[in-house]
Amino acid sequence: MFINYLALVYYYKIYHLLLEKGLLKKYSPQDVVLYLSRYRRVKISKEWIEVEIPKKTRDLIEKLNIPIT
């Protein structure tokens, strides 16, 4: 039940973020999770390197102003 509670909390955080940015008509919270799951980083000799980010994912990250470090 605790995991379900956490999932619900994050679902509504994403929902409110989409609502604030006016993107709720174009994206759903499930879409955001799907697109962000395609973001990959690889650790090579103690250094993290970003693998190519798909264009749709990169556009969504820019629209939502999500800091990727």
JOFEN-V54548 format. One record per backbone hydrogen bond with DSSP energy under -1.0 kcal/mol. CO is the residue of the C=O (numbers start at 0). NH is the residue of the N-H. If there is no record, write none. Layout:
co->{CO	CO}
nh->{NH	NH}
//
This chain:
co->{0	1	2	3	4	5	6	7	8	9	10	11	12	13	14	15	16	17	22	27	28	29	30	31	32	34	35	39	41	46	48	53	54	55	56	57	58	59	60}
nh->{4	5	6	7	8	9	10	11	12	13	14	15	16	17	18	19	20	22	26	31	32	33	34	35	36	37	38	50	48	43	41	57	58	59	60	61	62	63	65}
//
